[in-house]
Amino acid sequence: INVSGEQLKRDEIVTMCDRILRETGRSASQFIIEITETVATAATPEVLRRLEALRGLGFHIALDDFGTGHCGFNYLKSLPIDSVKIDRSYIRSLAHDQVAQIFVSALAQIARIQEIAIVAEGVETEQEFTLARTAGCSRF
């Protein structure tokens, strides 16, 4: 579920998600709420509180398209997230770009310490899969 910064600025987001779960009988653990780097870098204490509340309901929180914006590794320590989705452009470049290789490997190492899953987005070839897995990605 993609959630915008504007939605996270409103208290109703938590209440609405809780209501939908009760009405549908679904478990929050079946869903992943995705936020972008833009949302992450502009996260106020209130937004962080709402993300924590959504996690408290059982939702998984993912930081989407990591590497496309200005979000640094330090956000992995401060954001209440369960996974990081590495932007496809880095995965596509792994075979020929040493910077992409180092970026993905470093991100995977930091995430592993923080107990955050690393998702390689857009893996299309066996080579991309092998390189992403070797770099430390745990989901594809």
C-alpha positions in Angstrom: 0.0 0.0 0.0 1.6 3.3 -1.1 1.1 6.0 1.5 1.9 9.6 0.8 3.4 12.2 3.1 0.1 14.0 3.1 -1.7 11.0 4.3 0.8 10.4 7.1 0.3 14.0 8.3 -3.3 13.1 9.3 -4.2 11.2 12.4 -7.0 9.5 10.5 -4.6 7.3 8.6 -4.2 5.0 11.6 -7.9 5.0 12.5 -8.8 4.3 8.9 -6.4 1.4 8.5 -7.6 -0.1 11.8 -11.2 0.2 10.7 -10.5 -1.4 7.4 -8.8 -4.4 9.1 -11.7 -4.9 11.4 -14.3 -4.6 8.6 -12.5 -7.0 6.3 -11.2 -9.4 8.9 -7.7 -9.2 7.3 -4.5 -9.3 9.3 -2.3 -6.2 9.0 0.7 -8.6 8.6 -0.6 -9.4 5.1 0.1 -5.8 4.0 3.2 -3.7 3.4 2.9 0.1 3.7 5.4 1.7 1.4 6.8 5.2 1.9 9.2 7.0 -0.4 12.5 8.7 0.4 10.7 12.0 0.2 8.4 11.0 3.0 11.3 9.7 5.0 13.4 12.8 4.7 10.5 15.0 5.7 9.2 12.8 8.5 8.1 14.9 11.5 7.8 13.4 15.0 4.0 13.1 14.3 4.6 11.2 11.1 7.1 8.8 12.9 4.5 8.3 15.6 1.9 7.3 13.0 4.3 4.9 11.3 5.0 3.4 14.7 1.2 3.1 15.3 0.7 1.4 12.0 3.5 -1.0 12.9 1.8 -1.6 16.2 -1.3 -2.7 14.3 0.9 -5.3 12.6 1.6 -3.6 9.2 5.1 -4.0 7.7 6.7 -0.7 6.7 8.9 -0.5 3.6 11.1 2.4 2.4 10.6 2.3 -1.4 12.9 3.2 -4.2 15.9 3.7 -1.9 18.8 5.5 -3.6 16.7 7.8 -5.9 16.5 10.7 -3.5 18.4 12.3 -0.7 17.8 9.7 2.0 21.0 8.6 3.7 21.9 5.5 5.6 21.3 7.3 8.9 17.5 7.1 8.1 17.7 3.3 8.5 18.4 3.9 12.2 15.7 6.4 12.8 12.8 5.2 10.7 10.4 2.5 12.0 10.8 0.3 8.9 11.0 -3.4 8.3 12.4 -3.4 4.7 14.2 -1.3 2.2 13.5 -1.6 -1.5 16.5 -0.7 -3.5 15.7 1.2 -6.7 15.8 -0.8 -9.9 18.5 1.5 -11.4 21.1 0.1 -8.9 20.1 -3.5 -9.6 20.4 -2.9 -13.3 23.9 -1.4 -12.9 25.4 -4.1 -10.6 27.1 -5.9 -13.5 29.1 -2.9 -14.7 29.1 -0.2 -12.0 31.4 -0.5 -9.1 29.6 2.3 -7.2 26.3 0.5 -7.5 28.0 -2.7 -6.2 29.5 -0.9 -3.2 26.2 1.0 -2.5 24.1 -2.2 -2.5 26.6 -4.1 -0.4 27.0 -1.3 2.1 23.2 -0.9 2.4 22.8 -4.6 2.9 25.4 -4.7 5.6 23.8 -1.8 7.5 20.3 -3.2 7.1 21.4 -6.6 8.3 22.7 -5.0 11.5 19.4 -3.1 11.9 17.4 -6.3 11.2 15.9 -4.7 8.1 15.2 -6.8 5.0 16.7 -5.7 1.7 14.6 -6.0 -1.4 16.1 -5.8 -4.9 13.5 -4.3 -7.1 13.0 -5.2 -10.7 15.4 -8.2 -11.0 14.9 -9.5 -14.5 17.9 -11.7 -15.3 19.7 -14.5 -13.7 22.8 -12.3 -13.6 21.0 -9.5 -11.7 19.6 -12.1 -9.3 23.0 -13.6 -8.6 24.7 -10.2 -8.2 22.0 -8.8 -5.9 22.0 -11.9 -3.8 25.9 -11.8 -3.6 25.7 -8.1 -2.6 23.4 -9.1 0.3 19.8 -8.6 -0.9 17.5 -11.1 0.8 14.3 -10.5 -1.2 13.5 -10.1 -4.8 
